Amino acid sequence: MGGKPCIRGMWVTVETIVELIASGATANEILTDYPYLEPEDIAAALSYAAWRSEEIDVPLAPTMKFVIDMNLSPRWCGILQAKGWDNVHWSQVGIASAPVMQWAFGEYQIVLTHDLDYGAMLAATRATGPSVVQVRTQDVRPQLLASPLIPILRQYENGLVAAALLIADEVKLRVRLLPLSRR
């Protein structure tokens, strides 16, 4: 029956029973029209339909998508793309700092930046997004920074997709979920 749940392996679907009852048919009328069914079959169909109505659709975990800030090389685009992450360099989208955050939030993008102001903006506004990855190193050349950063992005992917501030420097890593609050 096309993958639809059926009563005791018969070709009578749960959907058929529920639709008949919704149309006003009584259990006795259904048993008369379908003499091979038993009262327990109708109860089981209704029980199954009630159980299914409690289910919710949970989307698959979204993948990370990045907007790379102007202070980082466009070469990051190829590196992130090679790892399977969609991305765009801000030079292809716009120019000012504040709109980067608004655009990234609206497009579900994670901001990859070397700018320290983004953390302050998130804290000051108690924003719930977008996620920001702040790289606090002197040398931000992709060929040097990609090796340590890519595993960190993979490790914290769920937090970044949910909304977080990730700050990485040469000696430590901090991750805080958004909105940021005083402790």
CORTA-V822020 format. One record per residue. N is the residue number from 1. RES is the residue in one letter. OMEGA is omega as a letter, one per 40 degrees, with the letter a starting at -180 (* if undefined). Layout:
# CORTA-V822020
n = [N:N]
res = [RES:RES]
omega = [OMEGA:OMEGA]
This chain:
# CORTA-V822020
n = [1:2:3:4:5:6:7:8:9:10:11:12:13:14:15:16:17:18:19:20:21:22:23:24:25:26:27:28:29:30:31:32:33:34:35:36:37:38:39:40:41:42:43:44:45:46:47:48:49:50:51:52:53:54:55:56:57:58:59:60:61:62:63:64:65:66:67:68:69:70:71:72:73:74:75:76:77:78:79:80:81:82:83:84:85:86:87:88:89:90:91:92:93:94:95:96:97:98:99:100:101:102:103:104:105:106:107:108:109:110:111:112:113:114:115:116:117:118:119:120:121:122:123:124:125:126:127:128:129:130:131:132:133:134:135:136:137:138:139:140:141:142:143:144:145:146:147:148:149:150:151:152:153:154:155:156:157:158:159:160:161:162:163:164:165:166:167:168:169:170:171:172:173:174:175:176:177:178:179:180:181:182:183]
res = [M:G:G:K:P:C:I:R:G:M:W:V:T:V:E:T:I:V:E:L:I:A:S:G:A:T:A:N:E:I:L:T:D:Y:P:Y:L:E:P:E:D:I:A:A:A:L:S:Y:A:A:W:R:S:E:E:I:D:V:P:L:A:P:T:M:K:F:V:I:D:M:N:L:S:P:R:W:C:G:I:L:Q:A:K:G:W:D:N:V:H:W:S:Q:V:G:I:A:S:A:P:V:M:Q:W:A:F:G:E:Y:Q:I:V:L:T:H:D:L:D:Y:G:A:M:L:A:A:T:R:A:T:G:P:S:V:V:Q:V:R:T:Q:D:V:R:P:Q:L:L:A:S:P:L:I:P:I:L:R:Q:Y:E:N:G:L:V:A:A:A:L:L:I:A:D:E:V:K:L:R:V:R:L:L:P:L:S:R:R]
omega = [i:i:i:i:a:i:i:i:i:a:i:a:i:i:i:a:a:i:i:i:i:i:i:i:i:i:i:i:i:i:i:a:a:a:i:i:i:i:i:i:i:i:i:i:i:i:i:i:i:i:a:a:i:a:i:i:i:a:i:a:i:i:i:i:a:i:a:a:a:a:i:a:i:i:i:a:a:a:a:i:i:i:i:a:i:a:i:i:a:i:i:a:a:a:a:a:a:i:i:a:a:a:a:i:a:a:a:a:i:a:i:a:i:a:a:a:a:i:i:i:i:a:a:a:a:a:i:i:e:i:i:i:i:i:a:i:i:a:a:i:a:a:i:a:a:a:i:a:a:i:i:i:i:a:a:a:a:i:a:i:a:i:a:i:i:a:a:i:a:a:a:a:i:i:i:i:i:e:i:i:i:i:*]
